[in-house]
Amino acid sequence: MSFSILSRALVACTLMWGMAAQAQAPAWPTKPVRLVVGFPPGGIVDTVARQLQPRLQAALGQTVIVDNRSGAGGTLAGAEVARAAPDGHTLLMVFDSYATYPLVYPKLSFDIAKDLQPVTQVASNPLVLVVNPKVEAKDFVRFVGLLKAQPGRLNYASVGPGSSNHLTAEYFKAVSGTFVTHIPYRGGGPAQQDLLGGQVEMMFLSAVLAQPHVNAGRLRALAQTGAQRVAAYADVPTVAESGYPGFEVNSWVGLLAPAGTPRAVVDRLQGEVRKIVTESAFQQRLREQGLTGIANTPEQFAVVLRTEQDKWARLVRERRLSLE
């Protein structure tokens, strides 16, 4: 499905869900709720899911299980949830890559627009360009100079094709005129392990995941991708202020449900997430990690998916990133 068709379908679906809203909420949940995560433990999606899990469990009065189902860049989990009963008991925690999967995976076994429906974004954060300490460049400007002087010498990690780590690195390569080899992994945990071990030298890593390693000196932060510096990285410049104005990328985590899930269930779920995200203690924890809580509506989330896809479509096409 083309990105324009997907965009129209997402908006149309959200309108239909609103029109089909039930006057009285069904009994839900009546059994444990699964938060399916398409990546191994240790990545940003898993981290946010596990922070949300105990609070959501208390709010719903039912057991909430974080279920890691990694493989194929997170698409195996998507296929599983797409086939699940649309009763609100099986949900999918997703990375921002779900907005771009139709661009890079044209032969997916499920249709994101038809088989899944937005519930809410949970949180967002900038990415941080981090390098293994063995890289001799101590700051962003010198690092770009190193890449230009020795094209192809360094490798960068991502959690898989179409992920924000992947597309941001390709965006960076395009605007800086540099070449770094892409090494995709099955999730954030394995990618970080090899980055820390020096098997790969750089990564655009989620701010929340990079922070403990940067603080401990295991990784060196050279730049962040947000429009402005976040407090957790106050001394780290943005890519935009380092010579590439307009460069802005934010990673996010969101929640999807199988298509056909009753609107009353979706609204209850979105409302509970919103209450959690707006708790002062939860907000403080997010800020400390460089995260910003969102908890937008299904319609707003659908617009985000459309906008993100439009943003990256040209880059995917020009750099031939589609996995056909």
N, C-alpha and C positions, 0 to 999 in steps of 0.2 A: 504494500500500500504506500502511495506517495505521501510526502509530509503534508501536502496541502489537503489531501483527502482525509488523513488522520486528524488534522486540525479541525476540519468541519465536523467530523464524526464525534470528536470529543465534546465539542460544544453542544451538538445536537443531543448527545446522550445525556448530558447534565440537565438539559431542559426537560427531556422526557422523564428523568428521575424525579425532578421537581413536580411535574404534573401528576406523576403516579404516586405521590406521597400518600401514605395511608393515614387516615384520620386518627387511628388508635395504634400505638406501637405494639408490635408482636412481642410475645414473651421471649426475651433475649437478654443475656445468654442463658441457655439451659444446660450447657456442658462446657468443658474446658475450651478456651479460645487459643488457637495456634497463631503466633506471629512468625510466619515463614521468612527466613533470611537467606538470600541466594548466595551467601558468601561464608567462608569459614570464620570462626571466632577471631576477634582481634581487629576487624575492620571497622569503619565508621558506621555502617548500617547496623552491625552487630552491637556496637557500643551504645548507640542511641536506643536500639530496641531493648537492651538490658537495663538501661536507665529508666525507660518508660514502663517496663514490665511490672515491677512491684506496685507502682502507683495505679496503673490501669487495672491490675488484679484487685486492688482494694476498692476501686471505684465501681467495678462491675460485679463484685461479689462472686467471682468465679476464678478458677485457676487460669492463668495466662502463661503459655509455654512459648519460649523462644526456640524455634526449630531451624537449625542451620542445614540448608540443602544446597550445597555449593556445586558449581559446574557450569561450563559454557557461559562464563561472564555473568552469571545470575539468571540466565534465561531458563534453565531447568526448573528453578523454583517458580518462575512465572508461569511456565506451562502447567505445573502441578496445581497452582492456585487457580488458574484459568479453568481447570477441569473440576474444581471442588464445588460442592453444593453451595449455592448462593444464599447462605443462611446466617452469615456473620461470624461463623465459628472458625473459618480459615481465612486469614488475612496475609497480605504480602507487604513486608517492609522493603522499600526500594531505594536505590541510589539514584542520583540525577541521570545516570546512564539510560534509565527507562525512557526518557524523552527522546533519546537519539538511537535507540535500538532499531527502530524501523528503517533508519538510514544506513546502518552498517550491517544489519542482519536482515536482508530482504526475504529470506526463506525461513523465517521463524515458524515454529510449529503451532503458534497461537497468534491471534490478532490482538494487539494491546488495546486498540480502540474499541473492539467489539467484545472481547472476552474479559476485560478488566475495567473497573470503574474507579475514578479518584475518590478518596475519602478526605485526606488532608495532607499537607506538608507538615512535618514536625519541627525541623530545625535546619538551619543553613550555616555555613561557615566558609571563609576563603580557603583556598589551597595555599600551601607554603612550598616554595621551591627549596628543597633540602638536598644536601649532598653528603656523601660519606666523608669523614674527616681526612681521608687520604688524598682527596682532591685538593690540589695546592692553592687554588683560587680562594681568597678569603672574603671576597665580596662579589656582588652581582656583576658589576662592570668588568672586573677581572675575569669572572667566570665566562661571560660572553666572549671576551677576548680569547680565552683559552679554547673555547669551542670553535671559534673562527680560525684559529691558528692550527688546530688539529682536528679537522672534521672527521667524524666517525670513530674517534678514539673512545668516547664515553658511551655508555648505555643508560637508558632510563626505564624505570619500572612503571607498570600500570596494573590495575586490577582486572584489566581485560579490554578488548576492543570496544570503542564507543563510550567508555567510562570518562568521567571528567578528567582523571589523571592523564588518560591517553589524548583526548582532544585538546586539553590545555597545553600539553607538551607540543603537539603538532602546531597549534596556534602560535606558541612561542617560537618554534623553529621557523615558521613562515614569516613572522614579523622581524625576527632577529637575523634571518639569513644564515642559520646554523644547521648542522646536521648531527643528530644523535640517534642511535639505534634503539628501536622500541623492543622491550622485552615484556610481553604480557604474562600475568600470573592469574591464578584462580581466585584470588581475593587479596584484601589488604594485608592480612596476617603474613602469608607467604612472601608477598612483595617486600614488606618491611624487614623480614628476616634476612633476605638477600641484600637489601640495601644496607642494613646494619653490618652484615658480614663482608661487604665490599664486592659481592659478585656483580652488582650493578652500582653505578655511581651516583645517580640522581633520580629524583621523583618529585612530581607535584603532589604532595601528600596533604590530606585533610589536616587543618590546623589542630584539631583536637587530638589526632593521633601523633602528630609530629612533636607536640609540646613536651612530653616527658623525655623524649630522646634528645631534643634540643637543649633542654635544661640540664641534662646529665652529660652533655658534650659528646654524645654518641652520634649525633648528626649536626650539621651546620646549616642554619637557615639563612638563605641569601635574599629572598624576596617573598612577598605575599601578593595574592592575586585580586584582592578586593579593591574597591574604589578608594577606600581609606584604610589606614592601619587600624587593626583591632588591638584592644588593650593587652591581650596576652602576648602580642608581638610588637610592642610599642617601639622597639629599637630596630625593627626589621622594615626596610622600605618596601613600598609597593612596586610592582613591575611598571606601573604607569608613571610613577614619579622618578623612575630610574632610566628614563629615556624612551618609553613606549606609551605615550599618552593614549587613553582610550582602552587600554588593556584591562579587562575586568572579567573575572570568572568567580562564581560562587558555587560551592558544592552544597547539595542538600539531601535530606532523607525524607521520604514520604510514605504514605500508607495507601494501599490499593485493596480493593475487594473484588471477588468474582462478579462479573456483570449479572445484573438481576437481583443483587442483594437489596432487600427492601429499603426504601429511602428512610423509613423511620429508624432502622438499625444504623444506617450510615450517619444520620443526623445525631443519634445518641453517641455513637463512637467518636464523631468529630467533636461533639460537645465535651465529652470526657477528656479527650486529648487537649482541647483548648483550656479546660480548667487546670490540668496538670502543668501545661506549658506556662500558664500565667501565674502559677504559685511563686512567691518571692524566693523561696529556697531553691526551687528548681531553676528559676531564671538565673540566680546567682551561680549555681553550678554550671550552667551553660556558658555564662559569661567567662568564668574562670578557664574554660576550655576553648574559648574563642568561638563559641556557637551562639546563634541567635534563634530563639523560639519563634515559630510561625503560627501553626494551627489555623490555616485559612479554610475557606469553605470548599466543597467539592467543585463548584463552578470556578472559583478562583484558581484552584489547583489545575483544573483543565486548561485554563488560559496559560498558566506557567508552562505546562507541558508543550502547548502549541508554540509559545514564544521561544522556548529553549530549542525546539526542533528547527524552527525557522532560522535561529541564530547560527546553528552549526551546519545547516544543510550545505551552504556554499563551501565551507572548509572540507567537509567530507567529500564533496564532488571534486573539488580542485586537487585534493591530495590523494584521491582515489582510495579512500579508506573503507569502502564497502566490501563486506566479506561474501562475495558471491561465489 
